[in-house]
Amino acid sequence: MTRIHPAGWSTRYVDLRTGARLALDEWPSAGPRVVFLHATGFSRGCWRPHATRLAPSTTPTLVDLRGHGASSKPPDPYRWSYFVEDLVGLMESEDWQDVVLCGHSVGGATAIQVAARLPHRIRALVLLEPVVPAAPAQIQQNRESGLVERTRRRRNSWTTRAEAAAYLRARPPYDSWDPDLFDGWIETGIVAADAGVELACPPSVEASVFAETRHSTAREDLGLVVAPTMVVRATGARGMPSTCEPSVARRINLARELVVEGSGHFLPLEDVKLVVRVVADALSGQLNT
């Protein structure tokens, strides 16, 4: 089933051999494909402002990872390798070529691993605060911080979509997001429930993703990435600290790094123009120089 949105994109669903069903927003073909991968707990709607600006010369494709948005939600665990297997299966089944892969947070970690497995399909990588664990000790520290249990207890239901939007907009990290981006996320990140509305990514799924960080191979795969890459890293001065250690760009052969002063982990959701500019550089081949 494909649904055409008045703003020009269509939403469709792809069933994969992994057993997952992924929801995609896709614009009419106007150039190279740019595939956007969101962070844990979010959804494809976060990328609509970026995609709208790029649509006149590209083919933006926004993907809901399994467990998120309108994609299928199989039982726990949500190991990061499952996201990679889904994306590899999607790109192969659709025969996507010459792709610019743009990922934020866990989406960035997924992009690294996909690029390592499908180098012949990737034109360039844009990694926005990718989660690349520095060491097992750091992962254990994060687990002991209580993040997983706090996530499981987060509020998950409201009477109306408007009530949910007002509640979330007043709280970090949503309070600093670009307004159009927040609206796009609400459209895909809040869904109807039996007694009102709820998060499209259940807290149990989000908590499972956090708990499975130790299974990520993103750090080991950095040396296998051959595509020109831009790593956009925060200084941790705003909101959540950076999840991308300084050595990431140095471990990729054709990588450049952009450090955004005064920023935090959610910078791609606060500065749409910056992301669009970096993606445009990747499309023009400027990351090769």
Beta strands, then each sheet from edge to edge (+ up, - down):
strand 1: 2-4
strand 2: 10-15
strand 3: 21-26
strand 4: 33-37
strand 5: 59-63
strand 6: 99-104
strand 7: 122-128
strand 8: 157-158
strand 9: 190-193
strand 10: 196-199
strand 11: 229-234
strand 12: 255-260
sheet 1: 1+ 2- 3+ 5- 4- 6- 7- 11- 12-
sheet 2: 8+ 10- 9+
end
